[in-house]
């Protein structure tokens, strides 16, 4: 427990100042986090020896993190560049004589999109005006932290029915519900302190969406780790696992908020 607390404190000291500073410092920090998260997935699949597709995948990931969707290189847009990467991956399965399989190519592509778009929306959320962007990102963070806290304590106190034991044996339905309830309470308090241009009913609905999406993101990460028989996505944070272990909820919640134009 002491190791977990010290690691959480260290991450808080590093992560929060980067969020507050914003700008290029925050963007570079997100690039670093996204790169680490990508390599955590590559390590799970044990593809680290395939240097050529991994390097091209990393470059594609960095391109996805660029702001907006406008042209950036030789007139290519992001979707077009991603399609070029798809063609390269398929071609590489032939060049590697199927040692690098179609399944491997699909995994690498999905990893690039999952990590790239999740962290892209982290940059986009902070990229608003100084005050608005900061409030937006802290709103999501406190709701997710409240969800984790409520789920943990309600699960320990009242948890009897397993949520999905085949994937995450310790999670319970009562814990999931408790996480949503505490998230709503915290979300409402945040809205009262830093009002969004929406009424309270919508704030409650969006808070429930963030909390539920965050818990699904956590379950997806748990399913991924169970499938590849690993305890944690990485060992960057002793007692807490890797970057994906800590930010999996954000990668699910942030895109949804932008899809519904909550931060418009």
Secondary structure, 3 states (H helix, E strand, C coil): CHHHHHHHHHHHHHHHHHHHHCHHHHHHHHHHHHHHHHHHHHHHHCCCCCHHHHHHHHHHHHHHCCCCCCCCECCECHHHHHHHHHHHHHHHHHHCCCCCCHHHHHHHHHHHHHHHHHHHHHHHHHCCCHHHHHHHHHHHHHHHHHHHHHHHHHHHHHCCCEEECCCEEEEEHHHHHHHHHHHHHHHHHHHHHCCCCCCHHHHHHHHHHHHHHHHHHHHHHHHHHHHCCCCCCCCCECCCECHHHHHHHHHHHHHHHHHCCCCC
